[in-house]
């Protein structure tokens, strides 16, 4: 083989190795954008290299032994019962390896759980199948709270439209935080176990009803970072994305002021009176956002787990029983309580819509004051 052939073969092998490394990098853990994510990635690669080194030594020794001590070469197996030195060797060496791996792993874990010294705190509460974010700031008079739900259209989900770039990873209201600030998240759940996860932050924590878990992150680079619920939490588990928007501090303050004003205005809606047409319009919006996933857009439901709204004895029966079902949910069923998710105006609108649309025509009108009066009487 001439020099040119050798060079071509070497170059070809190098290109194959480079392509393989590039493909492997796509499958590897993300480096992320936070100090914790970088530490987790560094720990991951360190342990991976150690495991690869052990694999090379172990399988290399096995291959050497199998080849050089095969029967065809006249090798005869040694017969011995025990070897104290060898047993000590293969006990002590792995112990030192494990201790060497445990030290950096412990350092990373300590860093991950160091939630003190936070600049802001946000409560994250999981619902089937959405997230609630509540900004807990003692220096502000109003506590900002909102729900973050899947924004991917039903047409995309049911293959009636082309799937977008961020299919099933887009929400209507993302969590917004400022750059360079230590954000502490208090993670819990309202119904079943969920799990809040953003790969680029290197954070993941289970959301368990009745328990508060906390995590933290500092994101220095503005951008939109996406994740998902990583706990199997029900039939729409795959429709529960996490989206965090990191913005400069000035932009964050402007956003917070605007959201606080909108939140105050939304809460004031509970004291208003609406026309039937306004209730129908608002009710359809609320139904599409929070009810249609289970009861379907046409109100036919998915019996027996998700009963139909059309012709339902609840939606066409006494209004107080209908209010109770939506307000408190149905324990032991998939019907969750919406008292914490919707204000009085939204509850009134969606109840009015269910009673006078989707094939139902009860004819009564439900106002926010009716919801407030019913709740006060309980």
WOLINRA-V432071 format. One record per backbone hydrogen bond with DSSP energy under -0.5 kcal/mol. CO is the residue of the C=O (numbers start at 0). NH is the residue of the N-H. If there is no record, write none. Layout:
CO NH
CO NH
//
This chain:
1 5
2 6
3 7
4 8
5 9
6 10
7 11
8 12
9 13
10 14
11 15
12 16
13 17
14 18
15 19
16 20
17 21
18 22
19 23
20 24
21 25
22 26
23 27
24 27
32 219
33 37
34 38
35 39
36 40
37 41
38 42
39 43
40 44
41 45
42 46
43 47
44 48
45 49
46 50
47 51
48 52
49 53
50 54
51 55
52 56
53 57
54 58
55 59
56 60
57 61
58 62
59 63
60 64
61 65
62 66
63 67
64 68
66 69
69 72
69 74
70 73
77 79
82 86
83 87
84 88
85 89
87 90
87 91
88 92
90 94
91 95
92 96
93 97
94 98
95 99
96 100
97 101
98 102
99 103
100 104
101 105
102 106
103 107
104 108
105 109
106 110
107 111
108 112
110 113
112 114
119 183
120 135
121 123
121 185
122 124
122 133
123 187
124 131
125 189
125 190
126 128
126 129
129 126
130 147
131 124
132 145
133 122
133 135
134 136
135 120
136 139
141 143
143 134
145 132
146 148
147 130
148 171
152 156
153 157
154 159
154 160
155 158
163 166
165 168
169 150
169 151
174 244
176 246
177 180
180 182
181 118
181 119
181 183
182 184
182 216
183 121
184 186
184 214
185 123
186 212
187 125
188 209
191 190
193 206
194 196
194 229
195 204
196 227
197 200
197 201
197 202
198 201
199 32
199 33
202 197
204 195
205 207
206 193
207 188
207 210
210 212
212 186
214 184
216 182
217 219
218 179
219 221
222 224
222 245
224 243
226 241
227 196
230 232
233 236
235 238
236 239
239 228
241 226
242 174
243 224
243 245
244 176
244 246
245 222
246 178
247 251
248 252
249 253
250 254
251 255
252 256
253 257
254 258
255 259
256 260
257 261
258 262
259 263
260 264
261 265
262 266
263 267
264 268
265 268
266 269
267 270
268 271
274 278
275 279
276 280
277 281
278 282
279 283
280 284
281 285
282 286
283 287
284 288
285 289
285 290
286 290
286 291
290 293
290 294
291 295
294 300
295 298
298 308
298 309
301 304
301 305
304 306
305 301
308 311
311 315
313 316
317 321
318 322
319 323
320 324
321 325
322 326
323 327
324 328
325 337
326 338
329 332
333 335
334 329
337 341
342 346
343 347
344 348
345 349
346 350
347 351
348 352
349 353
350 354
351 355
352 355
352 356
354 361
356 359
364 366
366 369
366 370
367 371
368 372
369 373
370 374
371 375
372 376
373 377
374 377
//
